[in-house]
Amino acid sequence: MYVKVRPCREGELVCVDDRADPEEPFFFMYATNFKRLKFHLPFTGFERALLTEFNVALAKLHPKSWAFVRAFAILCNHFGHMPSVDAFLYFFEAKSPGKKLWMRFNGVAERVLLTLFQQSYKGFKGKFFKICYNKHDPTLLDGFALYWVEKPGLKRPRSLEDLARPDREMCQLLSSLGMVFNTAEMIKLEYSPKHLKGYIGILFDSAHFTCILCWFTSYALLFSCVDMVLNAEKRRMLAEATSKLKAGVGLSDAKAAAPVDAPSTPIPTPSPSAPAPADLRLKGVVKATAPEDEDTCFGLVFKRKKGADAAVPAQSASDGRASFF
């Protein structure tokens, strides 16, 4: 690619509108844009569209803001999406220069995507040159403001509803990662896809681990709260039972209060002199009471023979009992 560069005259100011200059059209460019921000020509469609959207000359945008632009484009390209002005303005907003010369971009609150390239960016102001029109590439200067504009157009941040579907999907993807990327590292690794992928992968693993740790912590807190509630309920029930015991309300009262399925017909209890029915005695429901001269074993009655220690089986029993003598 052919680029025509001219040095600036001594005492020339970057903030002067020189469009009436007899020289060919040009724009000012800070040397730091090439040296530290790794700019390359021609500009991409995204960079041209951004300058046109704000009606701002390239030199009027602060180098720290250009770093945001570069890193955002690298990030979009890494994930296979084309960077766009609308997607960029979902994460960033333009700050009015006020009394300062340069326009700046700031991250939108709660949508922080990139860190500052450098906290204090100094030493660039007096080092700039001119990129001039050349017939070999006449479109090099097309698509953006060439000269200084006092009042650039300020645009409000975009919402997801304002975005086209591809831009909305890209913004949702970047937001779902939950990561803040290092702007300087992204620019440094732009032409090393393998290392860039490794860097983003490390950040993703770290963010994923942090999410898992947060989930485990949340569940631990939840189980702890449940355990505290259960222990409090146990203590309450124990205190209630203790108070009832102290008040004379015992276990017998609790049993008396409980419903009991009593049989409709009570089981008759035979008197010692009257023998129990055979069917009840054999079933073990009622225990028969044997006379003094009889022994019982497993519901059977043995007559004790006088003068002998052993019982002899009987022929029959007149009362209907199964007996031996």
HELIX and SHEET records of a PDB file:
HELIX    1   1 ALA A   31  LYS A   35  1                                   5    
HELIX    2   2 GLY A   45  PHE A   54  1                                  10    
HELIX    3   3 LEU A   58  LYS A   60  5                                   3    
HELIX    4   4 PRO A   63  HIS A   78  1                                  16    
HELIX    5   5 VAL A   85  PHE A   91  1                                   7    
HELIX    6   6 LEU A  160  ASP A  162  5                                   3    
HELIX    7   7 ARG A  165  LEU A  177  1                                  13    
HELIX    8   8 THR A  183  LYS A  188  1                                   6    
HELIX    9   9 PRO A  193  LYS A  246  1                                  54    
HELIX   10  10 LEU A  251  ALA A  257  1                                   7    
HELIX   11  11 ALA A  278  LYS A  283  1                                   6    
SHEET    1   A 3 LYS A   4  ARG A   6  0                                        
SHEET    2   A 3 PHE A 128  CYS A 132 -1                                        
SHEET    3   A 3 PHE A  26  TYR A  30 -1                                        
SHEET    1   B 2 PHE A  92  LYS A  95  0                                        
SHEET    2   B 2 ARG A 104  GLY A 107 -1                                        
SHEET    1   C 3 GLU A 294  CYS A 297  0                                        
SHEET    2   C 3 LEU A 300  ARG A 304 -1                                        
SHEET    3   C 3 ALA A 311  VAL A 312 -1                                        
SHEET    1   D 3 GLU A 294  CYS A 297  0                                        
SHEET    2   D 3 LEU A 300  ARG A 304 -1                                        
SHEET    3   D 3 SER A 323  PHE A 324  1                                        
END                                                                             
